[in-house]
Amino acid sequence: MTTEVRVPTLGESVTEATVATWFKKPGDPVAADEMLCELETDKVTVEVPAPAAGVMGDIVAEEGATVGVDALLATINEGEAAKPAAKADKTEKAEKSEAAPAKAAKSDSVDVMVPSLGESVSEATVSTWFKKVGDTVAQDEMLCELETDKVSVEVPSPAAGVLAEIVAAEGTTVDASAKLAVISSSGTAPAAKSGEKAEDKAAAPKAAASGSKDVEDAPAAKKAMAEAGISRDAVTGSGRDGRIMKEDVQKAIAAGTSATPAAPSVASAPRAPVSTDDAAREERVKMTRLRQTIARRLKDAQNTAAMLTTYNEVDMTATMDLRKEYKDIFEKKHGVKLGFMSFFVKACCHALREVPEVNAEIDGTDIVYKNFVHMGVAVGTPTGLVVPVVRDADQMGFAAIEKKIAELGVRARDGKLSMAEMQGGSFTISNGGVYGSLMSSPILNPPQSGILGMHKIQDRPVAINGQVVIRPMMYLALSYDHRVVDGKGAVTFLVRVKEALEDPRRLLMDL
């Protein structure tokens, strides 16, 4: 009996999806409700479970194919598990018999596989290998680092032994079930690799001596060199092909290496001609997947939305006085510091209730109004900007907001945010003031229709009741999609935020 696997309901207004990843291949045994594949839409990622137990039959829609709702994806052969299994066993036995010597040589080997990348993440790029073929490794020692478009993932060694083979070299894109390397627990590398190993060892000093810019150093090493102000040429790399590792930078610092800041590289389009002397002082570094994603999304926002920015300023005196008066009691009771961000989140939630179009998004020819506020809070990390989401912020109090923002901030800086924690935001707040920004025009976070830019609080002379006084002032900027939000709505929203911050009692009385 054959059971069809079809595309499930994808959600309101979503009519098609792309087949992202197949977790099974024809001939594999499957259990009922076991995940067969993953579909991606422009909104969400959908996992497709097996409707029945049996053996995987034909895959009709390959990875990368675009399919509609209820389209046929694959078939499952029920009650015929023995036949495909037997066939597969014969094939495996034939392959194993042909490769008997190889198996004998690798009987003690342990595969290093791609670890879990998080929900809806189907692939990653191998950014850095911390070990090379032939190196001794301890169990749980970090072997390499993978980069997705959101986070970095370190891969530990599953066993102690020798790194016998690297299957996925640096720069390789791997899927969620790929093999990265092989560990030999007997402590010896395969003989077939000995020639390569010798060549690698011979090539490494040459590459290090030549200082080739084609070799990408470990991300941790780049960061350490930047922080210490040490030029790449002043550090001797011990990694493969002369790659500089973090330990090499630490050794150079300990040895008292003089700091020679590297010349900053500035990307331009098109790239202007450079002299030979200037080219020798440049450094070319491949963009990380996260940086590529940030660049693509920001440019898409500019190309798609009719983006406009309106400005205002807010007198922070009342908010600062209230915070100063209650911050010690607040921290003692709730176990978290009272910052300014909770005031801004609450002020925005009140303003969004009055001007709902700022909390809406365009979906085709429809406008989708959100009857909730999932507040995105932009956070700068060592690897780039991420926007974790505080869900149902409009239902939360000051303490709950501060605790959630603190938790997400720590996870963001540690690179431990999940995809779910960065999806579904309806409005975003970006605080450039923590870096000293006095004024800026934030770029929308698609498909959202609004983003509020906070800036530095600075004492300025202002006229109040005919008198010039010094007050702590902050410029506010609201960038919005003019396709959804009219000028009146945008200005009204910003005025309501200003009013709430200049008189925080309005937040308590829901005014």
C-alpha positions as CSV (number, residue, x, y, z in Angstrom):
1,M,0.0,0.0,0.0
2,T,1.3,3.5,-0.9
3,T,0.6,6.6,1.1
4,E,1.1,10.0,-0.4
5,V,2.9,12.8,1.5
6,R,1.4,16.2,0.6
7,V,2.1,19.8,1.4
8,P,0.2,20.7,4.6
9,T,-1.7,24.0,5.2
10,L,0.8,26.8,5.2
11,G,-1.1,29.4,7.0
12,E,-3.4,32.3,6.1
13,S,-2.6,34.0,2.8
14,V,0.4,31.6,2.1
15,T,-0.1,29.7,-1.1
16,E,3.3,28.2,-1.8
17,A,6.6,27.1,-0.2
18,T,10.0,25.9,-1.1
19,V,11.4,22.4,-0.2
20,A,14.3,23.3,2.0
21,T,15.7,20.0,3.3
22,W,14.8,16.3,3.0
23,F,15.7,14.4,6.2
24,K,15.1,11.0,4.5
25,K,16.0,9.4,1.2
26,P,14.3,6.7,-0.9
27,G,14.6,3.3,0.9
28,D,14.9,4.8,4.4
29,P,12.6,3.3,7.0
30,V,10.3,5.9,8.5
31,A,8.0,5.9,11.6
32,A,4.6,7.5,11.8
33,D,4.9,11.3,12.5
34,E,8.7,11.2,12.0
35,M,9.9,14.4,10.2
36,L,10.4,13.8,6.5
37,C,11.3,17.3,5.2
38,E,11.2,21.0,5.9
39,L,9.4,23.6,3.8
40,E,10.1,27.3,3.8
41,T,7.7,30.1,3.1
42,D,8.3,33.8,3.2
43,K,6.9,33.8,6.8
44,V,7.6,30.5,8.5
45,T,9.3,27.2,8.3
46,V,7.0,24.1,8.2
47,E,8.1,20.6,9.1
48,V,6.3,17.7,7.3
49,P,5.7,14.6,9.3
50,A,5.2,11.1,7.9
51,P,1.5,10.2,7.7
52,A,2.2,6.5,8.2
53,A,5.0,4.1,9.0
54,G,6.9,2.2,6.2
55,V,9.7,2.8,3.8
56,M,10.4,6.1,2.0
57,G,9.4,5.7,-1.7
58,D,9.8,8.3,-4.4
59,I,10.6,11.9,-3.7
60,V,8.5,13.9,-6.1
61,A,9.6,17.4,-5.1
62,E,13.3,17.7,-4.7
63,E,15.1,20.3,-2.5
64,G,14.8,23.8,-4.0
65,A,11.4,23.0,-5.7
66,T,8.5,25.4,-5.2
67,V,5.3,23.7,-4.3
68,G,1.7,24.7,-3.7
69,V,-0.7,23.8,-0.9
70,D,-1.6,20.0,-1.1
71,A,1.0,19.3,-3.7
72,L,2.5,15.8,-3.8
73,L,5.9,15.7,-2.1
74,A,6.7,12.0,-1.8
75,T,5.3,8.5,-1.3
76,I,5.6,6.0,1.6
77,N,5.4,2.3,1.0
78,E,3.5,0.8,3.9
79,G,3.9,-2.9,4.8
80,E,6.8,-3.3,2.4
81,A,9.6,-2.4,4.7
82,A,11.4,-5.7,4.2
83,K,11.7,-5.4,0.4
84,P,13.4,-2.0,0.2
85,A,15.4,-2.8,3.4
86,A,16.6,-6.1,1.9
87,K,17.5,-4.3,-1.3
88,A,19.4,-1.7,0.6
89,D,21.1,-4.3,2.7
90,K,22.3,-6.1,-0.4
91,T,23.7,-2.8,-1.8
92,E,25.4,-2.0,1.5
93,K,26.8,-5.5,1.7
94,A,28.2,-5.2,-1.8
95,E,29.7,-1.9,-1.0
96,K,31.1,-3.1,2.2
97,S,32.7,-6.2,0.6
98,E,34.4,-4.0,-2.0
99,A,35.6,-1.7,0.7
100,A,36.6,-4.3,3.2
101,P,40.2,-3.2,3.5
102,A,39.1,0.4,4.0
103,K,36.7,-0.7,6.7
104,A,39.4,-2.6,8.5
105,A,41.5,0.6,8.5
106,K,38.7,2.7,9.8
107,S,37.1,0.3,12.3
108,D,38.1,2.7,15.1
109,S,36.9,5.8,13.5
110,V,34.2,8.2,14.8
111,D,32.4,10.6,12.5
112,V,32.1,14.3,13.4
113,M,28.7,15.5,12.3
114,V,27.0,18.9,12.1
115,P,25.3,19.6,15.4
116,S,21.8,20.9,15.8
117,L,21.7,24.3,14.1
118,G,18.3,25.4,15.5
119,E,14.8,25.4,14.2
120,S,14.4,26.4,10.5
121,V,18.2,26.5,10.0
122,S,19.0,24.0,7.3
123,E,22.6,24.8,6.4
124,A,25.8,26.4,7.7
125,T,29.3,27.4,6.4
126,V,32.5,26.0,7.9
127,S,34.3,29.2,8.9
128,T,37.3,27.9,10.8
129,W,39.1,24.7,11.6
130,F,41.0,24.9,14.9
131,K,42.7,21.6,14.2
132,K,44.4,20.1,11.2
133,V,44.7,16.5,10.0
134,G,47.1,14.5,12.2
135,D,46.5,16.7,15.3
136,T,45.7,15.0,18.6
137,V,42.3,16.0,20.0
138,A,40.7,15.5,23.4
139,Q,37.0,14.6,23.9
140,D,34.8,17.8,23.8
141,E,37.8,19.9,22.5
142,M,36.6,22.4,19.9
143,L,37.4,21.2,16.4
144,C,35.8,23.9,14.2
145,E,33.3,26.8,14.0
146,L,30.2,26.9,11.8
147,E,28.4,30.1,10.8
148,T,24.7,30.3,9.9
149,D,23.0,33.5,8.9
150,K,22.1,34.1,12.5
151,V,24.6,32.5,14.9
152,S,27.9,30.8,15.2
153,V,28.1,27.2,16.3
154,E,31.2,25.5,17.8
155,V,31.7,21.8,17.1
156,P,33.3,19.7,19.8
157,S,35.1,16.5,19.3
158,P,32.8,13.5,20.0
159,A,35.8,11.3,21.1
160,A,39.5,11.5,22.0
161,G,42.0,10.5,19.3
162,V,43.6,12.0,16.2
163,L,41.9,14.1,13.5
164,A,42.1,11.6,10.7
165,E,40.2,13.4,7.9
166,I,38.5,16.7,7.3
167,V,35.6,16.1,5.0
168,A,34.2,19.7,4.8
169,A,37.0,22.3,4.3
170,E,36.7,25.9,5.4
171,G,34.3,27.8,3.2
172,T,32.2,24.7,2.5
173,T,28.4,25.0,2.9
174,V,27.0,22.0,4.7
175,D,23.5,20.8,5.5
176,A,22.2,19.9,8.9
177,S,23.1,16.2,8.7
178,A,26.5,16.5,6.9
179,K,29.7,14.8,8.0
180,L,32.5,17.3,8.9
181,A,35.4,15.1,9.8
182,V,36.6,11.7,11.1
183,I,38.3,11.1,14.4
184,S,40.6,8.0,14.7
185,S,40.4,6.8,18.3
186,S,43.5,4.6,17.8
187,G,45.6,7.7,17.6
188,T,46.8,7.2,14.0
189,A,45.7,9.0,10.8
190,P,44.9,7.0,7.7
191,A,48.0,6.2,5.6
192,A,46.3,7.6,2.5
193,K,46.3,11.0,4.2
194,S,50.0,10.9,5.2
195,G,51.2,12.4,2.0
196,E,48.6,15.2,2.2
197,K,49.6,15.8,5.8
198,A,53.2,16.1,4.9
199,E,52.4,18.5,2.1
200,D,50.3,20.6,4.4
201,K,53.0,20.8,7.0
202,A,55.5,21.8,4.3
203,A,53.2,24.3,2.9
204,A,52.2,25.9,6.2
205,P,55.6,27.6,6.9
206,K,55.7,28.9,3.3
207,A,52.3,30.4,3.6
208,A,53.2,31.9,6.9
209,A,56.4,33.4,5.6
210,S,54.7,34.8,2.5
211,G,51.9,36.4,4.6
212,S,49.4,35.4,1.9
213,K,46.1,37.4,2.2
214,D,44.2,34.4,0.7
215,V,44.4,32.7,4.1
216,E,41.5,33.6,6.4
217,D,42.5,33.8,10.0
218,A,40.4,32.5,12.9
219,P,37.6,35.0,13.8
220,A,38.7,35.0,17.4
221,A,42.3,35.8,16.3
222,K,41.1,38.8,14.2
223,K,39.2,40.2,17.1
224,A,42.2,39.8,19.4
225,M,44.5,41.5,17.0
226,A,42.0,44.4,16.6
227,E,41.7,44.8,20.3
228,A,45.4,44.7,20.9
229,G,46.3,46.9,17.9
230,I,48.6,44.2,16.5
231,S,49.3,44.0,12.7
232,R,48.7,40.6,11.1
233,D,52.3,40.7,9.8
234,A,53.6,40.8,13.4
235,V,52.0,37.5,14.3
236,T,53.3,34.1,13.2
237,G,50.4,31.7,12.4
238,S,50.5,28.1,13.6
239,G,47.3,27.0,11.9
240,R,47.0,25.3,8.5
241,D,48.6,27.3,5.6
242,G,49.9,29.8,8.1
243,R,46.5,30.7,9.6
244,I,46.7,32.8,12.7
245,M,44.9,31.4,15.7
246,K,43.9,33.1,18.9
247,E,46.8,31.5,20.8
248,D,49.3,33.0,18.3
249,V,48.0,36.5,19.1
250,Q,48.3,35.8,22.8
251,K,51.9,34.6,22.3
252,A,52.7,37.8,20.3
253,I,51.2,40.0,23.0
254,A,53.1,38.1,25.8
255,A,56.3,38.5,23.8
256,G,55.8,42.3,23.8
257,T,55.2,42.6,20.0
258,S,54.9,46.3,19.1
259,A,51.5,47.4,17.9
260,T,51.3,48.3,14.2
261,P,47.7,48.9,13.4
262,A,46.6,47.4,10.1
263,A,45.3,49.7,7.4
264,P,41.5,49.8,7.4
265,S,39.9,48.4,4.3
266,V,37.0,50.3,2.8
267,A,34.7,48.5,0.4
268,S,33.3,50.5,-2.5
269,A,31.3,49.7,-5.6
270,P,32.8,49.7,-8.1
271,R,36.2,49.2,-6.6
272,A,38.6,51.9,-7.6
273,P,42.1,51.0,-9.0
274,V,44.7,50.7,-6.3
275,S,48.5,50.9,-6.6
276,T,50.7,47.9,-5.9
277,D,52.0,49.5,-2.7
278,D,48.4,50.1,-1.4
279,A,47.3,46.6,-2.4
280,A,50.2,45.1,-0.3
281,R,48.8,46.9,2.8
282,E,45.2,45.9,2.3
283,E,43.5,42.9,3.8
284,R,40.6,41.1,2.2
285,V,38.2,39.3,4.6
286,K,35.2,37.3,3.4
287,M,31.9,38.5,4.8
288,T,30.3,36.2,7.3
289,R,26.9,34.7,6.6
290,L,25.4,36.9,9.2
291,R,26.9,40.1,7.7
292,Q,25.7,39.0,4.2
293,T,22.2,38.5,5.6
294,I,22.2,41.9,7.3
295,A,23.4,43.6,4.1
296,R,20.8,41.9,2.0
297,R,17.8,42.6,4.3
298,L,18.8,46.2,4.8
299,K,19.0,46.8,1.0
300,D,15.8,44.9,0.4
301,A,14.1,47.3,2.9
302,Q,15.3,50.3,1.0
303,N,14.3,48.8,-2.4
304,T,10.9,47.6,-1.3
305,A,9.4,50.0,1.3
306,A,8.5,53.7,0.7
307,M,10.7,54.6,3.7
308,L,10.4,58.0,5.3
309,T,11.6,59.3,8.7
310,T,10.1,61.8,11.0
311,Y,11.9,63.4,14.0
312,N,11.0,64.8,17.4
313,E,12.8,65.4,20.7
314,V,11.9,64.4,24.2
315,D,12.7,66.0,27.6
316,M,13.9,63.1,29.6
317,T,13.8,64.9,33.0
318,A,10.6,63.2,34.4
319,T,11.6,59.7,33.3
320,M,15.1,60.2,34.7
321,D,13.8,61.5,38.0
322,L,11.3,58.6,38.3
323,R,14.0,56.1,37.5
324,K,16.4,57.6,40.0
325,E,13.8,57.6,42.7
326,Y,12.8,54.0,42.4
327,K,15.7,52.2,40.8
328,D,17.1,50.8,44.1
329,I,13.7,49.6,45.3
330,F,12.9,48.2,41.9
331,E,16.2,46.2,41.7
332,K,15.8,44.9,45.3
333,K,12.2,43.7,44.6
334,H,12.6,42.4,41.1
335,G,16.3,41.4,40.9
336,V,16.9,43.4,37.8
337,K,18.0,47.0,37.1
338,L,15.5,49.6,35.9
339,G,16.7,50.9,32.6
340,F,15.3,53.3,30.1
341,M,14.4,50.7,27.6
342,S,11.3,49.5,29.5
343,F,10.0,53.1,29.5
344,F,10.4,53.2,25.7
345,V,8.8,49.8,25.2
346,K,5.8,50.7,27.3
347,A,5.5,54.2,25.6
348,C,5.6,52.5,22.1
349,C,3.0,49.9,23.1
350,H,0.6,52.7,24.2
351,A,1.3,54.7,21.0
352,L,0.8,51.6,18.8
353,R,-2.6,51.0,20.3
354,E,-3.6,54.5,19.1
355,V,-1.9,54.3,15.7
356,P,-2.3,50.6,14.8
357,E,-1.0,51.0,11.2
358,V,2.5,51.5,12.6
359,N,2.2,48.0,14.0
360,A,0.9,46.5,10.7
361,E,2.6,45.0,7.6
362,I,1.8,44.6,3.9
363,D,1.2,41.1,2.6
364,G,0.6,41.2,-1.2
365,T,-2.4,43.5,-1.6
366,D,-3.5,43.1,2.0
367,I,-2.6,45.1,5.1
368,V,-2.2,42.8,8.2
369,Y,-3.0,44.6,11.5
370,K,-1.5,43.1,14.6
371,N,-3.6,43.0,17.7
372,F,-0.5,42.3,19.7
373,V,3.0,43.9,20.1
374,H,6.0,41.6,19.6
375,M,8.7,44.2,20.2
376,G,12.1,43.7,18.4
377,V,15.0,45.2,20.3
378,A,18.1,45.7,18.2
379,V,21.3,44.4,19.9
380,G,24.8,44.9,18.6
381,T,27.1,41.8,19.0
382,P,30.7,41.1,18.0
383,T,29.5,39.4,14.8
384,G,26.8,41.9,13.8
385,L,23.4,43.3,14.5
386,V,20.6,41.0,15.7
387,V,17.0,41.7,16.7
388,P,15.6,39.4,19.4
389,V,11.9,39.8,20.0
390,V,10.1,40.5,23.3
391,R,6.8,38.7,22.6
392,D,3.5,40.2,23.9
393,A,5.3,43.2,25.3
394,D,2.0,45.1,25.5
395,Q,0.9,42.5,28.2
396,M,4.1,42.9,30.3
397,G,5.0,45.1,33.2
398,F,8.3,47.1,33.6
399,A,10.0,44.3,35.5
400,A,9.1,41.6,33.1
401,I,10.3,43.7,30.1
402,E,13.6,44.5,31.8
403,K,14.2,40.8,32.7
404,K,13.4,39.6,29.1
405,I,15.6,42.3,27.5
406,A,18.5,41.5,29.8
407,E,18.1,37.7,29.1
408,L,18.0,38.2,25.3
409,G,20.9,40.6,25.4
410,V,23.1,38.1,27.1
411,R,22.1,35.3,24.8
412,A,22.7,37.6,21.8
413,R,26.2,38.5,22.8
414,D,27.0,34.8,23.5
415,G,25.6,33.8,20.1
416,K,23.0,31.5,21.7
417,L,19.8,33.0,20.3
418,S,17.5,30.6,18.6
419,M,15.8,31.4,15.3
420,A,12.4,31.5,17.1
421,E,13.7,34.3,19.4
422,M,14.4,36.5,16.4
423,Q,11.3,36.0,14.3
424,G,7.8,37.4,14.4
425,G,8.5,41.0,15.6
426,S,5.9,43.6,14.7
427,F,7.8,46.8,15.6
428,T,11.5,47.5,16.5
429,I,13.4,49.8,18.8
430,S,17.0,50.6,18.0
431,N,19.2,52.4,20.6
432,G,22.1,54.1,18.9
433,G,22.5,56.3,21.9
434,V,24.5,53.6,23.8
435,Y,27.3,54.2,21.2
436,G,27.0,58.0,21.4
437,S,24.8,58.7,18.3
438,L,23.0,62.0,18.5
439,M,20.8,61.6,15.4
440,S,20.2,59.0,12.8
441,S,17.6,57.6,10.4
442,P,17.0,53.9,11.2
443,I,16.3,51.4,8.4
444,L,13.1,49.3,8.6
445,N,13.3,45.7,9.7
446,P,11.1,44.0,7.0
447,P,8.2,43.2,6.9
448,Q,7.6,45.7,9.7
449,S,6.2,49.1,9.0
450,G,7.9,51.1,11.8
451,I,11.2,51.4,13.8
452,L,12.0,53.8,16.5
453,G,15.5,55.2,16.8
454,M,16.7,56.2,20.3
455,H,19.7,58.5,20.7
456,K,22.1,59.9,23.2
457,I,20.7,61.9,26.2
458,Q,22.4,65.2,26.1
459,D,22.0,68.4,28.2
460,R,20.9,71.2,26.0
461,P,19.4,74.7,26.5
462,V,15.7,74.7,25.8
463,A,13.0,77.4,26.2
464,I,10.3,76.5,28.8
465,N,7.7,79.1,29.8
466,G,9.8,81.9,28.3
467,Q,12.9,80.9,30.2
468,V,16.1,79.2,28.9
469,V,16.9,76.2,31.0
470,I,19.2,73.2,30.7
471,R,17.4,69.9,30.2
472,P,18.4,66.3,29.4
473,M,17.1,66.0,25.8
474,M,17.0,63.1,23.4
475,Y,16.2,63.1,19.7
476,L,13.7,60.5,18.5
477,A,13.4,59.2,14.9
478,L,10.6,57.1,13.5
479,S,11.2,55.5,10.2
480,Y,8.0,54.1,8.6
481,D,6.7,52.6,5.5
482,H,4.7,55.3,3.8
483,R,2.7,52.7,1.8
484,V,1.0,51.8,5.1
485,V,1.5,54.8,7.4
486,D,0.5,58.3,6.5
487,G,2.4,61.3,7.7
488,K,-0.3,62.2,10.3
489,G,-0.2,58.7,11.8
490,A,3.6,58.7,12.0
491,V,3.8,62.2,13.7
492,T,0.9,61.2,16.0
493,F,2.8,58.1,17.1
494,L,6.0,60.0,17.8
495,V,4.1,62.7,19.8
496,R,2.4,60.0,21.9
497,V,5.8,58.5,22.7
498,K,7.2,61.9,23.6
499,E,4.2,62.7,25.8
500,A,4.5,59.3,27.7
501,L,8.2,59.8,28.4
502,E,7.8,63.4,29.5
503,D,5.0,62.4,31.9
504,P,5.5,58.7,32.8
505,R,2.3,58.9,34.9
506,R,0.4,58.6,31.6
507,L,1.8,55.0,31.2
508,L,0.3,54.0,34.6
509,M,-3.1,55.5,33.9
510,D,-3.2,54.2,30.3
511,L,-3.5,57.7,28.8
